[in-house]
Amino acid sequence: MDSGVPARYRWDMRIAVTIFLTDETIAPVRLARELEQRGYAGLYLPEHTHIPVERTTPYPAGGELPREYGRTLDPFVALGQAVAVTERLGLGTGITLVAQHDPIALAKQIATLDHLSGGRFTLGLGYGWNVEEAADHGVTWRTRRELVRDRVRLMQALWSGEPTPYDGEFGGVRASDAYPKPAQKPRGPVTGPRTLVGGAAGPKLFAHIAEYADGWLPIGGRGLTESLPVLRSAWTAAGRDPSALQIVPYAVLPAPGKLAHYAELGIEEVVLQLPPAGEAEVLRVLDEYASFL
């Protein structure tokens, strides 16, 4: 069937979506079924536990913080519903605010979701932007990146095939029986589900990606032509397989030229942004995006 996209813009790339699911939007079960039936590759969900009303942290995109941020569904509960009604659809977070979780409990949630889905889960994780939200979870802002790294390493110890202790700067865990294990097999230094780190380009971020993740989840996908060589250099310097690095542009508003450019950069998956809307509007946009499949 003709996609309607000019031949010079054709690509072989997985097309996934992200959406702020809330108590006012399309339901997770309905959306997941529609995505699988239409041939989309995956569904990624964001996370905010709460939004303090008295907030001095500016919204990164500028202006007033959109209504949906304070109404976001818990991503793991919503993805659990999606797992139950799909067989092929990839499921992920974009992003899990790891610093705001108990890592032992979070490791159990993630392993359970990956196990029940047959290895379809992607852990998109990041550091957050809302200082007040993080502070309510006891997070010290200036050390949040190191805290996230520490907690990911602790979770990876729990996901290991044999009981493995972890003693980190911010916490630890005894060698433990911890089941279920994630369905995905270890690769390189990474144990657990496919793990992508979100955040702005920079040496600290790229060092963390090379140390404990499978790749990068850059929001919007801007500036990749300049950033990717720097990330690839950090990746290979850490002894990682160059062919294993995954780049997944996230929350992208699509255009044929943009997706063709990603394909030229060797990108194999892109996550398109859906509106935080009711069923009729979301399905209309899915129909509109179908030309990119």
ABEGO torsion letter per residue (X at the ends): XBAGBBAAABBBBBBBBBBBBBAABBBAAAAAAAAAAAGBABBBBBBBABBBABBABBBAAEEBBBAAAAABBBAAAAAAAAAAABAABBBBBOBBBAAABBAAAAAAAAAAAAAAAGGABBBBBBAEABAAAAAAAGBBAAAAAAAAAAAAAAAAAAABABBBBBBBAAEBBBBBBBOBBBABBBBEABBEBBBBBBEBBEAAAAAAAAAABAEBBBBGGBGAAAAAAAAAAAAAAAGBBAAABBBBBBGBBBBAAAAAAAAAAGBABBBBBBBBBBAAAAAAAAAAAAAAX
